C-alpha cells in the first residue's frame, strides 16, 4: 500500500514520500522487514524512538514518530500522538471498515461481556447480522475467532472489522477496555452508542489512581453519538449531567428512562417488567442476580436507541441461554452445584456471592485467587468480600504471571480475619478439593478465570480450564459413587 494512503487524514510534519510502497507496519523493531513502516510507540518501560536506527538498518522505508532522530536517512513522519496515528494507519490499511458499520461500544469495570452478549442476541433476533468483539473472543455472525485481548490491538481490530463489513455485518457490539481507550486504539471510530455499566476498583497497577482509571473509561464518550448510562452508579450519574449529547439513562433506584419493576428471582431465571422509554413489557432472562438485570437494561436501552422494538428486545433477551464463564452452573453427581464465573474484582465477587447467598444453598464454598503483576490493592478487598459471603474459602492461583503465588495469597489474607479458609496454590487441586468438600445442597463458586483456557505462569500460558476440571472431577466422583454403592 502507498504511504500516502496510509497517512490519509493524519496530521503530520516532515516530508513524506506519498508514492512510497509499504509492505508491512510494525512497532517492534525486531520484526521489521524491508519496505516496512516503523511506528515509534512510547510505553511504560520502552520507547520506540530508541530503536529507530535499528529499524532503518533492518530495512524500514519510513518512520512514524513523535520526535525526529538524528542520523536517519529515511522519511520521518512526525505526529502529535503516535498511538493515535498507528490506529488511524491500521484503519486506513483496511479501507476504514468502521465507516461501513454501525459501531456500539460498552465500557465499565464489570458487566461489559454479559451486556454485549445480551445486546448481540437482541440485534440478531431483530434480523440483523451482528459482530461481537470482547473478552471471550470475536464473533462474525456465527463464526468464532479467538482473540487475546478484551479490545484487540489496532491492526487485528481493523482487520476483523474489515472481515465483518465484507460479510454483511450491520452492527458491531464491542467491549471498550480502559487500556484500549487510554492507548487510543479506538481513535478512528465514531460510535453510534456508548454504554457505561459501572465503575469500581480495578487495574490500579496500570492507572495508579481511581481518577486516572475513571478518565480512561470516560474517553469513550468523546466519540459517541448517543450515551446509555447506569445512573445508579455515581460516575454514571455525574456523566448524565455533563455530556452534551443525547443520553438514555437506566437503573433500578434513581429516576431514569429505562427501569425494571416486579422482579421475580427463580433458581435459573429472572423475570421482571421493563419500562423502556415508556413502553412497558415483561421479560425473562436466563441469568441470575440483580447485576444481570442492570446488564439487560443496558442492552435494552441501546437496542431502543437504534430503533429495535420492545417485542424484539424481549425476544432477544429471552433467547440468550448463557454467557461463557459468567455464572455457568453445573449440577454435580453428589447433589451440590458448581458455579464458574469470571469475577475478578472486589465488586465482582460481592455481586456473585451475594446472589448465591440469596439462593437456598446449604453452604457456599468459594475458590479464587488474584492475578499476578496486577492491582495489588484489590487483593485484601477480594479476600474480605469472599470471606463475608462464604462458609469456607480456598485461596489459590489465578494467573500468577511473574509473581510468587504464595506471596499473592499472603496479600489476599491481609483482608481476611477468620480461620474459615485454606490455601492450595495449585488451582486444579484447589478446585478438586472444593468439590470433594461439597455435599448435597452446597454450591462451589469457582471465581476469577471464567471461560479462560490457560494459566499464565512465568510467561507461559499453560493449558488450563476451570470448566474442564469441574467436568472431569464430576465424572470421577460419579465413578466413585458407583463403586461405593451409590455413596460418595
N, C-alpha and C positions, 0 to 999 in steps of 0.2 A: 504494500500500500504506500502511496505517496506521503511524504512527511507533511505536505500542505493539507492533505485530507485529515490526517491525524490531529493536526493543530486547529481544525475548524472551530471557530468561536472561542478560542483560548487567547486571552490577552498575554502578550509576552514582549520582552525586549531582546535585542540581539538580531543577528541576521540568520534566518532560516532558509535553507535551500529547499524550496517547496516541491520541486520535482525529484528530490532525493528518494530513492526506493528503500523502504524499510521492511525488513524480513523478520523482525521479532521485537518484542517490547519486554524489557527486563528491569527490575530494581535490585537484583542480586548480581553483582559484577562477575561472580564465578560462573554464571550461566550465559554470559554474553556470547553471541555468535556473530560472525561478520555481517555487516549491514543492519545491525540492530540499533534500537533506540534505548539508551540507558536513562532511567528515571532516578534522580537523587532524592530518596526519601529520608527524612530526619526522624529517627526513632528515639526510644528511651535510652538505648545503650549504644547504638551505632548511628553514624551519619553517612549517608550515601555519597556526600561530597568528598569524603576521604578516599573514595575508590574510583574517582573519575579517571585518573591516569591508567589504572588497571583496566578499566572498561575500554579506554581508547586502544590500549595495547592488544586487547582481545578482539578488536575489530568493530567496536561501536561506531556507527556512522554519525550519530548526533547525541547530544546530552540535553536533558531537561533538568534544570537546576534552579535553586533559589539565589545562588550567587556563583559568579564565574570562578574557575580555577585557572591559575597561571600555567602557561606551557602547554595548553591544549589546542590542537590544530583543527579539530572537527567543530562544527557549529555548536555553540552553547546557547540554548533557548532558556532565557531567564524568566521565571514566573513568580508570582507572589506566593503561591502555595502549591508545592509540587505534588502533594497528595490529591488535592482537588483537580489539578491538571492531569494526573495519572488516571483518575476516574473518568474524566471527560475524554481523554485519549482512548481509553478502553471502549467507552460508549461510541466514539467515532469509528473505531476499528470495526465494530459490528453494526454500523449504519444506524445508530441511535434507536434501538428497538423499543426503548421506553416510551418513545413518542407514538408508537403504534399500539400501545397497550393502555388499559385503564389500571393505574397502579394504586394499591391500597397498602399502607404501612401500619404496623402495630408496634408501639413501644411501651415500656413499663418494666418493672422488676419481675413481676410474676404474671402469669395468665396469657402471655403472648401466644404460645403454641396452641393452647386449647381454643382461644379466641379465633386464631387463624383457621383451625380445622372446622369450627362451627360456621364461620363465615364462608369458607370454601364450600361446605356442604349446602348452605343456603343458595349460593350463587349457582352451583351445579344443578340443584333441584329446580332452579328457576329457568334452566335451559341453556345456560352459558358454559362455554369451555373455560376452565379456570386453571391458573397456575398457582402453585403454593411453594414458598421458599421459607425455610426455618430450621429450627434446632434439629428436627428429626430427618432432614433431607429436603429434597425438591420433588414436586410432582408436576408433570406436564400432562394435564388431564389425568389419566390413569397410570401413565408411565412414571416410574420412580427412579430418581437419580440420587445417589449418596453424595452429600457434601459435608465438609468437615466443620464449618463454622455456622453459627446461627444466621449471620449475614455474610455471604461469600465475599471473597476479595474481588475487586472490580473486574478483572479480566474474566474470571469464572462467572460472576454475576451477569455481565452484559452478554456473554456467550450464551448463557441459559435463557436470558430474556429474548435473544435473537431466535433461539430454537422455539420458544413459546410463541413468538409472533408468527414465525413461519408455519407453526402447527395450528394456527387458528384460534389461539387463546385470546379471549377478550379481556378478562380481568386477572390481575396478578395480586395475590394476597401474600405479603411478606412480613417477617419479623425484622424490626429495625433495632439492632442492639446498640447500647450506649457506645461501645467501642467503634462500631461502624459509623455512627453519626459523628463522633468526635474526630475520627480519622478521615472524614469527608468521602467515604466510599460511595455514598448515595448522592453526591453533589449534583450530578446532571439530571436527577429525576425530580419532576414535579408530581406530587401525589394527589389523586382525586380526594382521598380520605386519609386522615391521620388519626389513629386511635391511641388514646392514653389509658392504660389499665390501672396502674397504681405505682407507688414509689416507696420502697423500703430498702434497708441496708443490703448492699452487695458491691463487689468489685472495688472496695476501698484500697486494695493492694495497688490498683492502677490509678484510680482517680484521687486517692488520698483523703478527700473530704466529701461529705454528702452533698455539699453545694456544687462542687465540680461535677459529681455524678449526675445531679439533677440537671445542670445546664447542658450536659451532653445529651440527655434524653430530650430536653425541650428544643434542641436544634431542629428536630423533625418538623416542628410547627412553623418554621420559617419557609417551608417548601410544600405546604399542603393547601388545597382549596377549601376543604371542609374539615373541621376538627370534631371528633367524637370523644367526649371526656367523662371520666368517672368523677363526679363531683362529691362523692362520699370520701374521696381521698383528698387530703389538704392541698396537695400540689395540683391536682386536677381542678379543685375549686378555685384556687388562685389563678390558674391558667384560663378558666372560663371568663374571668373579668378583665383579662389583659389582652386577649387575642383580638385582632381586627379583621377576622374572617368569620364566615358563618360557622356556628357551633351547634352540636346536638349533645345535650347532657344526659347522663344516665346514672342510676343509683337505686338504693333501697331506703335511704334515710333522708337525704337532703331533697328539697323541691327540685324537680328535674323534668326533662322532656320525655324520658323513657324510664319506666319503673315497673316493678313486679309486686303483686299482692296475692293473697290466698295461696301462700306457699305450702305445699304438702311434700314432705320428705319420706320417701319409701326406701327399702333396703337396696334397691338397684336403680331407682329412677327418682326424678324430682319433677313435680308438676307445679305450675303457677299460672296466674293470669298476667299478661303483659299489657301495659298501656304504652303503645308505640305511637307517639305523636298524636294522641287522642284516638287512635284505632285500637280497640280493646279486643283481645282474643286469648284463648287458653293454649298453653304449650306444655309439652312434656319432653324432657331431655334424659338421655341415658347416662347421666353424670350425677355425682353426689357432691354435696357441700354448697354452702352459701356462696363461696367464691366462684363456683361454676355458674351460679345464677348471674353474677356480675359479668362473667365471660359471655354468657348467652345474650345479655342485654347489650353489651358492646357490639357483638356481631349483628344483632337485630337492628341497632341504630345505624350501623354502617350500611347494612342492606337497604334500609329505608332511604338513606341518603342517595343511593344510586338507583332508586325507583323500583325496588322489588316489593311486591305486595305483602300484606300481613299474612295471607294464606300461604304464600310461598315461603315466608320466613318460618312459620310454624312447621311446615312440612320439612324444610331443610334442617331445622334444629332437631326434630324427632328422628331424622334419618341417620344422624351420626351415632354409631354404636359405641365407639370408644376412641381414645386418643393414645397413641403409643407412649407407654411409660408414665401415664397420668392416671393414678388411681386404678391401675389394672388389677382386677380381683380374680383370685383363684381359690376354689373350694378344695381343701386338702382331704385326703382319704381318712384322716383322723377327726374330721368334723370341724377343724379350725379353718380360718381363711387367711390367705396371704395377699397382701397388697403391695404392689411395686409402684413407686412414684418418684418423680424427678426432684421433689422438694429438696432444695439445697441452700436455702436461706432461712434465717430465724422465722420470718413471716411465713414462708412456705411450710415449714414444719408445724407451726402453730395451726395453720389452716387445715392441713391434712389430718393431724392428730385430734384436733378439736372436733372435726367432722366425724372421725371414728368414735370419739368419746360419746357422741350423741346417739350412737347406734347400740343395739342390745348385745354387744360383745362382752364376754366374761372378763377377759384381760386384754390389755394392749401390750404387746412385746415389740419394741422398736429396735431396728438395726440401722445405723447410719454412721457416716464419717464426714470429714471435711476435706476439700481439695487442697493439695499442697501448692505452695508458691502462689497463693491467692489470699484474699482478705482474711487476715488472722483475727481481726477484731470481732468477726461474727462467730467464731468458734465457740467461745463460752456461752454466747447467747443461744446458739443452737443446742448446746448441751442442756442449758436451763429449760428451754422450751420442750425438748424431748422428755426430760425428767418430769416436768409438770404434768404432762398428759399421758404418761406411760406407767404401766405397772412394773415393767422391767425394761432396761435399755442395754443393748450390746453395742459398744463402740468398736468401729472397725475402720479399715482403709476405704477411701473413696478413690480419687486419682492422686496419689501422693506426689507424683511428679518427682522433683529432685529433693524433696524433704524427707527426713526420717519420720516414718509413720507413727512411731511411738511418741515422738515429740508433738505431733499433731493431736494425738489423743490426750496428751498432757494438757494442751491448750483447751480442748473441749471440757475436760474435767474441772478446769478452773471455774466453770459456771455451774457445776453440779455439787449439791450439798449432801445428798442421801447416799446410802450404800446400795441402792437398788439398781446397780449396773455392773457390768464386767467389760473386759477388754479382750478382743481377739483380732489381731492385726490382719490375718488372712481373711479376706472378705468371704470367700466361698465357705470356709469353715464356720465363720460367724453366722452366715445365713442358715447353714445346715443346723447349727446348734440352736438357733432360734426356732426353727421348725421342729426340732426334736423336743424342745421345751413346751411347745404348744399342745393344747388339749382341745377337746370338743368345745366350741363356743368362743375360743380365743381368736384374736386377729394378730398376725405378724406383719408389721409395717416395715417394709424394706425401702429406705429412702436415699435419695441423692443421685442415683445414676439413671433411673428410669429405663428407657429402652437402649441405652448405650451398650455397645458390644465390645468394649475394651476396657482395660485399666491402664492408665498412663503411669508407668513406674520407671524412673530414671531414664526418661526419654524414649522408652519403648512402649508402644501400645499393644499390650498383650491381650489376646482374645479373652473376653470375659463378659458374661451376661447374667444379671440377676434373674431374668425371666427363665433362662435355661437352667440355672441352678435350682430354682423352685420346681420346675417340671421334673428334672432328674431326681431330685430328692423325694418328691411326692411319689414317683414310680418306685423308688427304693423302699419307701415307707409302706406302699401298697403290697409289695412282695413280702416284706417282713410281717405285715398283718396277716397275710395268707399262711405263712409258715408258722406263725404263732397262734393259729386257730382263731383269727379274727380280732386279736388284741394287739395293740401297739405298745 
